[in-house]
Amino acid sequence: MLIKSRRLRGLLNSLGSVAVTLFGLLLVTFVISRMLPADPVLAIVGDHATDEYVERVREQLGLNKPILVQFWIYLTNVVQGDLGQSIRTSQPIAQELLTVFPATLELATLGTLIGVVFGIPLGVLAAVRKDTLIDHIVRFFGLVGYSVPIFWLGLMGLLVFYAKLDWLPGPGRLDFGYEDMVTPVTGLMTVDTLIAGDMDLFKNALGHLILPASLLGYYSLAYISRMTRSLMLGQLSQEYILTARVKGVSESRIIWKHAMGNVLVPLITVIALSYGNLLEGSVLTEAVFAWRGLGLYITDAIFGQDMPAVMGGTIVVGAVFIVINMLTDVAYRLLDPRAQ
Amino acid sequence: MNMLLKAGVAGLALVMASGFAADAKTPKDTLVMAWVFDDIISLDPAEIYEFSSSEYMANTYDRLIVQDLDNPGAVKMQAAESWSASDDGKVITFKIRPGIKFASGNEMTAEDAEFSIERYVILDKNPAFILNQFGLKKETVKDMVRVKDASTLEVELDAPYAPSFFLNCLSFTSAVVDKKEVMSHEANGDLGYDWLRTNYAGSGPFVLKGWKPNESLVMEANESYWGGAPKIKRVLAKNVLESATQQLLLQKGDVDMARNLTNDQLTAIAGDKNITVAATPKATLWYMGLNTTNPNLAKPEVRQAMKYLVDYDGLAKTSFKSIGIKHQTFLPEGQLGADNETPFTLNVEKAKELLAQAGLPDGFNITMDTTNKTETRLLSASIQNTMAKAGINVIIKLADNKTTLTKYRASQHDIYIGQWGSDYQDPHSNAEGYLMAPLAKRNVWQLPENETAVLAARDEKDNTKRAAMYMDLQKKALETSPYIIMFQQIETAAILNNVKGFVIGPTFDLNLYANVTKE
């Protein structure tokens, strides 16, 4: 009974903190955006509109009310599940988010997978071969991924693999003209084409995904491999490793079992953060690859002073981080015996 | 970042110039365009006012009259087959062309035209002011726009205006919507607005097939179009924001047309044998607005001096080579009465002389509000450089478009640099804008004598006299106005050679697909 109520209280506590976090996030976004020196009405009416028209639209949108009143109205709508309409496209925000978020989710997930699959072994390799040529190469490779603008890498990638070699299809999520042939179910193009049972379209969708996902994967690999290397180095100098070696445990067992067991817990945080960053959407990658994802959506909305859209995007980003945090907590409990 | 970007683009251009044949991969019956159309906020003709949506309207709706592409400054009949004016010039009568069918199958009548014009005024969106000028107001429009019979429409004006002025204005705001179809979607007395802003009820050469905001726009040929079915079956536009990506797609043959290449990119593809660049001057000007409440800018000699401190010719050969032509008067080439003289060149000595006359021989400090749009940024950097030669220290304030505009509309600038396009293809649009409001208001230069002269030119019925009056106004503005007009925008489209017949017209709406063919 006691355990049950403690669990319940724990659940209520975390739900409460989620609500407070989201509320704070929304309030800050709202206030900052309203403090910009640009008039949001101009986004809709343009340069030429008469002053009377500007004022009329301001009234229609409720922008003449005090900021906190506007925020309150917005909040009550959100609580009732209404994210509002985009000022620039007249579409319901929820519907727009449902198309842009899966596009980013698909890209970020594959990108993170690539980052993990290649980043961890590279990091381990660099740590084990510390200060050798291999270590330098891995670190240099990581540094390049970290410091070269993703925009430039994206253009070069397109130039080489799409334009020159013709190995991969170009920008977009499918070849132009085919996009309307897929009925959106999950919003993930690869999954939807599979559901439709169209293998040609699936291959096409996958082809379009490879280049931008590899690019994001490279970026996340650079981060993950560096962190893996330094975490691993920290473990390899510990006395229990020395003990294991003295006892004659094989080197691969020492690294992948003993040391990795301890590296994994902090590494999960690193991976989760990197995944979270990619899920916010990568504006530049999305721009280069004409990929309508969350990053581009929020950026457009900010420049277009489309407040309901900015707020909607903010809610998604906030929710993403909350979900990822929760998953990380779960992973901790599974991986760390002390937390169990 | 910027340097790297440039290096990337230059690298691209270099490798591409070495050439790989564009293998046309787009379907033969479809025109595929890479185009930035994120300015579209509505598909309802009564609300359409942005560049991209106007182009959509021109291809999907019939208007009573439109600008005549072959005869700049004149109009030609479209959904109307003729017009006439009453003796006192206050009643204009249109005969509707027989046999026009809407996409719904309904036949177009004068009642549709009446409904459409009333809708512009009653919904009172951005373009409504164009009709308001003629006394067509919310309260009166139902009495002033009348159906005489099934094929005759009468529009009464509150005063006898120059017919060319009324017709030029109407050439933008007379898209005819299908009354029955639109009204079947009416909700809460909105005249079908909520529905039509994302749907279609027209009779044009193309019909709307799909619109995903900021993503894609699909139009299909209207096989039974009264003017003959378009030659191409379908037009597919993809919103590709990044111009370097547009260039790649075009050179690879994955699109037939790239609509938003930059000056650098156009220069880079100039040698590509597979690509032709179509270019037409549009009614949009790059200019500086000088706020006359600034004590230095209040002096006419200072304003004249600054007109001699822009490297017009140098810029025309470099940053504006493919996207602009030198232009210094407030009426763009192609409009009635446009004066194409360019008296100003970069002349530092002359400028120094004028500054000395103004009592400012050592120059002064001044701020310039500019947007982060590439061309405007390049322009302001060059101006900063040339102004410094006469001691004018220009401090550039860079911000996004809306921030700059907010300041400009509130007259909180010293110098504003940006673009201004005509609202409709009549000289009154710019004459009013530059000499009465809103630009004259923003730069605090509203003079009663200008207003009198602008209104007199607007109402002059003899077209030759009217043109001469505008010529006169432009000459005066060159000498005294707080505007430094520099370039007229050229709109370009880079097109694969197997695609022919795309028309870029002089107004911002008339970019037409109906004659496009693909070999």
Chai-1 contact restraints between the chains, C-beta under 6 A:
chainA,res_idxA,chainB,res_idxB,connection_type,confidence,min_distance_angstrom,max_distance_angstrom,comment,restraint_id
A,P37,B,T403,contact,1.0,0.0,6.0,A-B,restraint_1
A,A38,B,K402,contact,1.0,0.0,6.0,A-B,restraint_2
A,A38,B,T403,contact,1.0,0.0,6.0,A-B,restraint_3
A,A38,B,T406,contact,1.0,0.0,6.0,A-B,restraint_4
A,D39,B,T406,contact,1.0,0.0,6.0,A-B,restraint_5
A,L42,B,K402,contact,1.0,0.0,6.0,A-B,restraint_6
A,L42,B,L405,contact,1.0,0.0,6.0,A-B,restraint_7
A,D47,B,L405,contact,1.0,0.0,6.0,A-B,restraint_8
A,H48,B,D423,contact,1.0,0.0,6.0,A-B,restraint_9
A,A49,B,N126,contact,1.0,0.0,6.0,A-B,restraint_10
A,T50,B,F129,contact,1.0,0.0,6.0,A-B,restraint_11
A,R88,B,I41,contact,1.0,0.0,6.0,A-B,restraint_12
A,T89,B,P213,contact,1.0,0.0,6.0,A-B,restraint_13
A,S90,B,R197,contact,1.0,0.0,6.0,A-B,restraint_14
A,Q91,B,P213,contact,1.0,0.0,6.0,A-B,restraint_15
A,P149,B,L4,contact,1.0,0.0,6.0,A-B,restraint_16
A,W152,B,L4,contact,1.0,0.0,6.0,A-B,restraint_17
A,W152,B,G8,contact,1.0,0.0,6.0,A-B,restraint_18
A,L155,B,G8,contact,1.0,0.0,6.0,A-B,restraint_19
A,L155,B,A244,contact,1.0,0.0,6.0,A-B,restraint_20
A,L158,B,L248,contact,1.0,0.0,6.0,A-B,restraint_21
A,L159,B,L12,contact,1.0,0.0,6.0,A-B,restraint_22
A,A163,B,L248,contact,1.0,0.0,6.0,A-B,restraint_23
A,A163,B,K252,contact,1.0,0.0,6.0,A-B,restraint_24
A,G170,B,D254,contact,1.0,0.0,6.0,A-B,restraint_25
A,P171,B,T245,contact,1.0,0.0,6.0,A-B,restraint_26
A,F176,B,V32,contact,1.0,0.0,6.0,A-B,restraint_27
A,F176,B,K238,contact,1.0,0.0,6.0,A-B,restraint_28
A,G177,B,L236,contact,1.0,0.0,6.0,A-B,restraint_29
A,A287,B,L241,contact,1.0,0.0,6.0,A-B,restraint_30
A,A287,B,E242,contact,1.0,0.0,6.0,A-B,restraint_31
A,V288,B,E242,contact,1.0,0.0,6.0,A-B,restraint_32
A,V288,B,T245,contact,1.0,0.0,6.0,A-B,restraint_33
A,A290,B,V240,contact,1.0,0.0,6.0,A-B,restraint_34
A,A290,B,T245,contact,1.0,0.0,6.0,A-B,restraint_35
A,R292,B,E215,contact,1.0,0.0,6.0,A-B,restraint_36
A,Q305,B,K402,contact,1.0,0.0,6.0,A-B,restraint_37
